[in-house]
Amino acid sequence: NEIAWELTDGAPDEARGFLDSTFRYARRVKYLRGQGNSLNYRGVLESKVGRIDSAIHYFQLAIPIREAMGDLGGVANLYNNIGNAYDHLGRYENALENYHRSLRIREEEKDSFLIFRLYYNIGDMYERMGNYPEAQDFLLRYLENMEPRGLSDGVANAYNVLGNIHFEVNRFEDARNAYLKSMAMHEELGNSREVSALLNNMGNFKDMQAQLLHNEGLEQGALEQAQKALVLYRKALKITAELDDREAMAEVYHNLGVSLKDQGKFW
């Protein structure tokens, strides 16, 4: 299995050969751990090369083997891997179902750190599905347990997702505060890509404020907020250009163009 793992990136076909041989031998000698590990490694390999349906198949084959061993932690890992694979396919209901299965096992095992990671995964998934109350609940559980442990990418990301939730339900001041907190953390961590995404989010926030002011007939205030949005978008563009992140640049250019077009209403 270790040889196959080393070959995963550069020679996946050769890695498959090693894993197949390892699995057949482990099955012949009735070595359950070897069988389960070979199938899990095969799932990881298929996932890394983009064969997601195949990855799910191998992860699922490994579950009854690890259950037969009484390896509950290993089963929880497999459900988490399956959840990640379904997330990659955009099948969020299936992803969520497997994350919850993993969480139930982790809670039985009282594996605190992995429980908290699943709180984040589940909260993030609910946010993308538009179930904002559940999303907020799981993210706050994550932050309650992880933020006291110190600054981390996960904590910074959680505040960004919370900002998105507040934004979607029109709690704009809460959204602003969450975005600013996330941005300060990512800046401290040196995460330029995440900082650019947050600048883009803050630009959206300012554009929304501008639209609300326009609806109230406060054109000068609307124009001021819209111009602040442009500043934020241009800062985001500078970072995405430095990173050569074409997809992110396209999104910011789109938002910048919409913002410029909408400003015509405020004059």
Phi, psi and chi 1 to 4 in degrees:
 res  aa     phi    psi   chi1   chi2   chi3   chi4
   1 ASN       -  -39.0  -74.4  -26.0      -      -
   2 GLU   -65.8  -39.0  -74.4   71.0   18.7      -
   3 ILE   -62.7  -44.8  -64.7  172.4      -      -
   4 ALA   -60.6  -40.2      -      -      -      -
   5 TRP   -61.5  -41.0 -175.2 -108.1      -      -
   6 GLU   -64.0  -28.4  -67.2  -63.7  -34.1      -
   7 LEU   -90.4   -4.9  -65.9  169.3      -      -
   8 THR   -55.9  -46.2  -62.1      -      -      -
   9 ASP   -75.0  -45.3  -69.0  -35.7      -      -
  10 GLY   -93.1  -26.6      -      -      -      -
  11 ALA  -142.1   70.7      -      -      -      -
  12 PRO   -62.2  -34.6   18.9  -30.3      -      -
  13 ASP   -65.3  -40.6  -71.5  -23.6      -      -
  14 GLU   -66.5  -38.4 -167.1  173.8  -10.1      -
  15 ALA   -62.1  -41.1      -      -      -      -
  16 ARG   -59.8  -40.3  -71.2 -172.5 -174.1   97.2
  17 GLY   -60.8  -45.8      -      -      -      -
  18 PHE   -62.3  -42.6  -86.0  107.8      -      -
  19 LEU   -67.4  -39.0  -70.9  171.3      -      -
  20 ASP   -62.6  -43.3  -72.9  -16.9      -      -
  21 SER   -64.4  -42.1  -62.7      -      -      -
  22 THR   -63.6  -42.8  -57.6      -      -      -
  23 PHE   -64.3  -44.3  176.5   75.9      -      -
  24 ARG   -61.7  -42.1  -73.9 -166.6  -62.0  -91.8
  25 TYR   -66.0  -44.1  177.4   75.9      -      -
  26 ALA   -62.5  -37.6      -      -      -      -
  27 ARG   -69.0  -38.6 -174.8  169.8   56.2 -179.1
  28 ARG   -63.7  -38.8 -172.2  164.2   65.1 -111.8
  29 VAL   -94.1    7.5  -60.2      -      -      -
  30 LYS    58.8   41.8  -63.2 -178.0  171.9   50.8
  31 TYR   -98.1   95.0  179.3   40.3      -      -
  32 LEU   -63.1  -42.3  -69.3  178.8      -      -
  33 ARG   -59.4  -42.7 -174.4  172.7  -61.1  -81.0
  34 GLY   -62.6  -39.7      -      -      -      -
  35 GLN   -63.9  -48.1  -65.7  174.8   53.1      -
  36 GLY   -63.4  -40.9      -      -      -      -
  37 ASN   -66.4  -40.6  -72.9  -14.3      -      -
  38 SER   -62.1  -42.9  -65.9      -      -      -
  39 LEU   -68.1  -38.9  -68.9  168.6      -      -
  40 ASN   -64.5  -46.5 -178.1   50.8      -      -
  41 TYR   -59.4  -38.5  -78.6  138.6      -      -
  42 ARG   -65.4  -39.2 -179.4   65.4 -179.3  -90.2
  43 GLY   -62.7  -42.3      -      -      -      -
  44 VAL   -62.9  -43.0  173.0      -      -      -
  45 LEU   -59.1  -49.6 -176.1  153.7      -      -
  46 GLU   -63.0  -35.7  -59.4  -59.4  -13.2      -
  47 SER   -64.9  -42.3 -177.9      -      -      -
  48 LYS   -65.7  -30.1  -70.6  179.6   75.5  171.9
  49 VAL   -95.3    8.0  -60.6      -      -      -
  50 GLY    88.2    8.7      -      -      -      -
  51 ARG   -95.7   75.5  -63.7  173.1   56.4  175.9
  52 ILE   -70.0  -42.5  -52.8  -58.7      -      -
  53 ASP   -60.7  -39.4  -73.5  -38.2      -      -
  54 SER   -65.9  -39.5 -178.1      -      -      -
  55 ALA   -59.5  -46.3      -      -      -      -
  56 ILE   -59.0  -42.6  -67.7  169.3      -      -
  57 HIS   -56.4  -47.2  169.4   71.9      -      -
  58 TYR   -71.0  -37.8  -75.6  104.3      -      -
  59 PHE   -60.9  -42.7  -69.4  140.2      -      -
  60 GLN   -66.3  -35.8  -71.3  173.3  -27.7      -
  61 LEU   -63.2  -30.9  -73.0  177.4      -      -
  62 ALA   -77.2  -21.2      -      -      -      -
  63 ILE   -59.9  -53.4  -71.0  172.6      -      -
  64 PRO   -63.8  -27.0   18.5  -30.1      -      -
  65 ILE   -68.3  -46.4  -65.4  171.7      -      -
  66 ARG   -69.6  -30.9  -72.5 -174.2  168.5  174.5
  67 GLU   -64.9  -40.8  -74.3  177.2  -25.4      -
  68 ALA   -63.4  -29.3      -      -      -      -
  69 MET   -79.7  -14.7  -65.0  167.6   53.4      -
  70 GLY    77.1   20.1      -      -      -      -
  71 ASP   -88.8   78.4 -179.9    8.9      -      -
  72 LEU   -65.1  -37.6  -67.0 -179.5      -      -
  73 GLY   -61.2  -40.6      -      -      -      -
  74 GLY   -65.0  -37.6      -      -      -      -
  75 VAL   -64.9  -42.7  173.2      -      -      -
  76 ALA   -60.5  -40.8      -      -      -      -
  77 ASN   -59.4  -41.9  -77.8  -21.5      -      -
  78 LEU   -64.8  -44.0  -71.1  164.7      -      -
  79 TYR   -62.0  -37.7  -79.6  129.0      -      -
  80 ASN   -65.3  -42.8 -168.8   68.5      -      -
  81 ASN   -61.5  -40.7  -70.6  -13.1      -      -
  82 ILE   -65.5  -40.8  -66.3  168.7      -      -
  83 GLY   -59.3  -43.4      -      -      -      -
  84 ASN   -61.8  -40.1  -68.9  -20.2      -      -
  85 ALA   -65.9  -44.6      -      -      -      -
  86 TYR   -65.2  -35.8  -82.9  126.0      -      -
  87 ASP   -58.7  -44.6 -179.6   10.9      -      -
  88 HIS   -59.5  -34.3 -172.8   84.0      -      -
  89 LEU   -82.3   -5.6  -67.7  173.7      -      -
  90 GLY    78.5   14.0      -      -      -      -
  91 ARG   -95.6   78.2  -66.7  169.0   58.1  177.8
  92 TYR   -68.5  -36.0  -63.1  149.1      -      -
  93 GLU   -61.8  -43.1  -70.5  -74.6   -4.6      -
  94 ASN   -66.0  -39.4  -63.6  108.7      -      -
  95 ALA   -61.4  -47.1      -      -      -      -
  96 LEU   -61.6  -42.0 -162.8   55.3      -      -
  97 GLU   -58.0  -42.6  178.2 -176.3   -1.6      -
  98 ASN   -75.3  -34.3  -78.1  -81.6      -      -
  99 TYR   -62.3  -41.1  -73.9  145.6      -      -
 100 HIS   -66.1  -37.4  -85.6  -64.7      -      -
 101 ARG   -61.9  -43.5  -73.7  173.6  175.6  168.1
 102 SER   -62.6  -42.4 -177.7      -      -      -
 103 LEU   -62.7  -42.0  178.5   59.8      -      -
 104 ARG   -59.4  -40.5  -76.4 -166.2  -68.7  -88.3
 105 ILE   -68.5  -44.5  -63.4  171.3      -      -
 106 ARG   -60.4  -37.7  -64.9  -61.8 -175.2 -164.3
 107 GLU   -67.5  -37.8  -72.1  174.6  -24.6      -
 108 GLU   -63.6  -38.0  -70.8  173.5   11.4      -
 109 GLU   -82.7  -10.2  -65.6  -74.4  -74.4      -
 110 LYS    57.4   42.6  -62.0 -177.7  173.9   20.2
 111 ASP   -92.5   86.5 -167.2  -23.4      -      -
 112 SER   -55.6  -51.8  -61.3      -      -      -
 113 PHE   -61.0  -42.6 -179.7   71.9      -      -
 114 LEU   -73.2  -28.1  -67.2  173.8      -      -
 115 ILE   -61.4  -45.1  -71.8  170.7      -      -
 116 PHE   -66.0  -38.9  -55.2  151.1      -      -
 117 ARG   -61.3  -38.5  -75.4 -178.9   58.4 -176.9
 118 LEU   -69.2  -33.3  -80.1  159.2      -      -
 119 TYR   -55.2  -43.7  -73.9  163.3      -      -
 120 TYR   -65.4  -49.3  178.1   88.2      -      -
 121 ASN   -57.1  -44.1  -73.5  -10.7      -      -
 122 ILE   -69.7  -41.6  -67.8  169.7      -      -
 123 GLY   -61.7  -43.8      -      -      -      -
 124 ASP   -62.7  -40.0 -179.1   56.7      -      -
 125 MET   -65.7  -44.7 -173.0   62.7   57.2      -
 126 TYR   -61.1  -37.8  -85.4  128.1      -      -
 127 GLU   -62.2  -43.4 -171.5  -90.1  -23.9      -
 128 ARG   -68.4  -25.4  -77.4 -175.7  -82.6  161.6
 129 MET   -85.0   -7.4  -65.8  169.8   67.1      -
 130 GLY    85.0   11.0      -      -      -      -
 131 ASN   -93.0   80.7 -172.6  -21.3      -      -
 132 TYR   -70.8  -37.1  -60.0  125.8      -      -
 133 PRO   -61.6  -45.1  -26.1   36.2      -      -
 134 GLU   -65.4  -40.7  -71.2  -74.5   -6.5      -
 135 ALA   -59.6  -47.9      -      -      -      -
 136 GLN   -63.0  -40.7  179.7  170.5  -51.4      -
 137 ASP   -59.1  -48.3  176.7   56.5      -      -
 138 PHE   -71.2  -36.1  -84.4   95.2      -      -
 139 LEU   -68.5  -37.5  -72.2  166.3      -      -
 140 LEU   -67.8  -35.3  -71.0  176.2      -      -
 141 ARG   -61.6  -43.1  -74.6 -164.0 -131.3  174.9
 142 TYR   -60.9  -49.6  171.4   81.1      -      -
 143 LEU   -65.6  -38.0  -74.1  169.2      -      -
 144 GLU   -57.8  -34.8  179.5 -176.5   -3.8      -
 145 ASN   -93.8  -30.3  -71.5  -77.3      -      -
 146 MET   -98.0  -32.2  -69.0  -59.3  -66.2      -
 147 GLU   -62.4  -38.5 -168.7  167.8   10.9      -
 148 PRO   -63.2  -15.7  -23.5   34.4      -      -
 149 ARG   -82.6   -8.0  -60.7  177.2 -180.0 -137.0
 150 GLY   118.5  173.7      -      -      -      -
 151 LEU   -65.9  135.5 -177.0   61.7      -      -
 152 SER  -155.4  161.4   69.8      -      -      -
 153 ASP   -58.4  -41.1  -71.3  -17.3      -      -
 154 GLY   -61.9  -43.0      -      -      -      -
 155 VAL   -65.1  -44.2  169.8      -      -      -
 156 ALA   -61.6  -42.7      -      -      -      -
 157 ASN   -65.3  -37.9  -71.0  -24.0      -      -
 158 ALA   -61.8  -39.9      -      -      -      -
 159 TYR   -66.5  -34.0  -86.1  108.9      -      -
 160 ASN   -64.3  -45.5 -176.1   30.3      -      -
 161 VAL   -64.6  -39.6 -179.2      -      -      -
 162 LEU   -59.9  -39.4  -85.0  178.0      -      -
 163 GLY   -59.1  -42.4      -      -      -      -
 164 ASN   -61.6  -42.0  -66.8  -20.1      -      -
 165 ILE   -61.8  -49.8  -67.1  167.7      -      -
 166 HIS   -59.5  -39.5  -67.9  -46.4      -      -
 167 PHE   -62.2  -44.9 -176.8   85.4      -      -
 168 GLU   -67.2  -27.1  -68.8  -63.6  -24.8      -
 169 VAL  -104.3   18.1  -62.1      -      -      -
 170 ASN    67.1   27.0  -61.3  -28.2      -      -
 171 ARG   -97.3   76.3  -64.5 -162.6  -62.1 -100.6
 172 PHE   -69.7  -36.9  -62.5  121.6      -      -
 173 GLU   -68.0  -39.6 -169.3   58.9   29.1      -
 174 ASP   -63.7  -38.5  -71.2  -22.6      -      -
 175 ALA   -62.2  -46.0      -      -      -      -
 176 ARG   -58.9  -46.5  175.2 -179.4  175.8  -84.4
 177 ASN   -63.8  -40.5  -68.7  -24.0      -      -
 178 ALA   -66.5  -42.5      -      -      -      -
 179 TYR   -62.2  -44.3  -74.6  146.2      -      -
 180 LEU   -64.3  -39.1  -71.8  173.4      -      -
 181 LYS   -65.1  -44.0 -166.5  161.5 -170.2  175.8
 182 SER   -62.6  -42.9  179.3      -      -      -
 183 MET   -63.9  -42.2 -170.7 -178.6  -56.7      -
 184 ALA   -60.6  -39.9      -      -      -      -
 185 MET   -67.1  -46.9  -69.4  178.5  176.3      -
 186 HIS   -64.9  -36.2  -81.0  -56.1      -      -
 187 GLU   -62.9  -42.2  -73.9  175.9  -22.5      -
 188 GLU   -65.0  -33.6 -174.2  173.7  -15.3      -
 189 LEU   -82.0  -10.6  -70.3  162.9      -      -
 190 GLY    77.5   28.0      -      -      -      -
 191 ASN   -93.7   84.5  -63.6  -26.5      -      -
 192 SER   -62.3  -41.2  -62.1      -      -      -
 193 ARG   -60.7  -43.1 -165.2  176.6  -54.5  -83.0
 194 GLU   -69.1  -36.3  -73.1   75.7   11.7      -
 195 VAL   -61.9  -41.8  169.9      -      -      -
 196 SER   -63.6  -39.5   70.4      -      -      -
 197 ALA   -64.1  -38.8      -      -      -      -
 198 LEU   -70.0  -37.4  -80.4  153.7      -      -
 199 LEU   -60.5  -39.1  -72.5  165.5      -      -
 200 ASN   -64.5  -43.7 -173.9   53.0      -      -
 201 ASN   -61.5  -41.5  -72.5  -13.1      -      -
 202 MET   -66.5  -33.8  -71.6  -66.8  -67.5      -
 203 GLY   -61.9  -44.2      -      -      -      -
 204 ASN   -59.0  -40.1  -68.1  -23.9      -      -
 205 PHE   -61.5  -46.1  171.9   75.4      -      -
 206 LYS   -65.8  -37.8  -69.4  -63.7 -178.7 -176.7
 207 ASP   -62.9  -39.7  -85.7  -26.0      -      -
 208 MET   -65.0  -41.7  177.2   62.0   71.4      -
 209 GLN   -61.1  -40.3  -73.1 -175.1  -51.6      -
 210 ALA   -61.5  -42.1      -      -      -      -
 211 GLN   -65.0  -40.2 -173.3   60.9   52.3      -
 212 LEU   -64.3  -42.3  -68.4  172.3      -      -
 213 LEU   -64.7  -39.8  -70.5  167.3      -      -
 214 HIS   -60.0  -42.7  168.5   68.0      -      -
 215 ASN   -62.8  -26.4  -66.3  -16.9      -      -
 216 GLU   -90.4    2.4  -65.3  173.1    8.3      -
 217 GLY    81.5   13.0      -      -      -      -
 218 LEU   -97.4   76.5  -57.5  171.3      -      -
 219 GLU   -68.9  -36.1  -56.4  -55.5  -26.6      -
 220 GLN   -66.2  -43.9 -178.0   58.1   38.0      -
 221 GLY   -64.2  -38.0      -      -      -      -
 222 ALA   -62.7  -43.4      -      -      -      -
 223 LEU   -64.3  -39.8 -177.1   59.8      -      -
 224 GLU   -62.8  -43.6  -71.3  173.0    2.2      -
 225 GLN   -66.8  -39.3  -66.6  -57.7  -46.7      -
 226 ALA   -64.4  -37.9      -      -      -      -
 227 GLN   -69.2  -33.3  -70.8  175.6  -22.7      -
 228 LYS   -65.4  -35.4  -71.8  178.1 -178.9  178.2
 229 ALA   -61.4  -42.4      -      -      -      -
 230 LEU   -61.0  -40.8  -65.0 -177.0      -      -
 231 VAL   -60.1  -44.0  171.8      -      -      -
 232 LEU   -65.9  -43.8  -68.7  162.0      -      -
 233 TYR   -61.4  -40.1  -70.1  139.2      -      -
 234 ARG   -68.6  -35.2  -73.8  172.2  176.3  139.4
 235 LYS   -64.0  -41.9  -73.4 -179.5  178.8  178.3
 236 ALA   -62.9  -41.0      -      -      -      -
 237 LEU   -62.2  -40.4  -86.3  177.7      -      -
 238 LYS   -59.5  -43.9 -176.9  175.6 -176.0  -64.7
 239 ILE   -69.2  -44.2  -64.4  172.0      -      -
 240 THR   -64.2  -33.5   55.5      -      -      -
 241 ALA   -66.9  -41.7      -      -      -      -
 242 GLU   -62.9  -34.1  -69.3  169.5   -6.8      -
 243 LEU   -84.2  -10.1  -64.7  170.5      -      -
 244 ASP    55.5   42.4 -164.8   28.4      -      -
 245 ASP   -95.1   90.6 -173.1  -20.9      -      -
 246 ARG   -63.4  -40.2  -56.4  -63.7  178.9   84.6
 247 GLU   -64.0  -44.9 -175.5  175.7  -13.3      -
 248 ALA   -65.8  -39.1      -      -      -      -
 249 MET   -60.4  -42.1  -74.2  176.1   68.1      -
 250 ALA   -61.6  -41.4      -      -      -      -
 251 GLU   -65.0  -42.8 -179.1 -179.1   -7.3      -
 252 VAL   -68.7  -41.1  179.4      -      -      -
 253 TYR   -59.3  -40.2  -89.8  123.7      -      -
 254 HIS   -60.8  -49.3  169.7   77.0      -      -
 255 ASN   -63.1  -38.6  -68.8  -20.6      -      -
 256 LEU   -62.6  -43.2 -177.9   60.7      -      -
 257 GLY   -64.1  -43.9      -      -      -      -
 258 VAL   -62.4  -41.1  171.2      -      -      -
 259 SER   -62.7  -44.1 -174.9      -      -      -
 260 LEU   -63.2  -40.9  -73.9  166.4      -      -
 261 LYS   -63.5  -44.4  175.7  178.3   71.5   68.0
 262 ASP   -67.4  -26.1  -72.6  -14.4      -      -
 263 GLN   -63.3  -22.1  -79.7 -164.8   37.2      -
 264 GLY   -61.1  -22.4      -      -      -      -
 265 LYS   -79.3  -16.1  -61.0 -177.4  -65.8 -172.8
 266 PHE   -94.9   -4.9  -53.5  148.4      -      -
 267 TRP   -88.4      -  -69.6   92.3      -      -
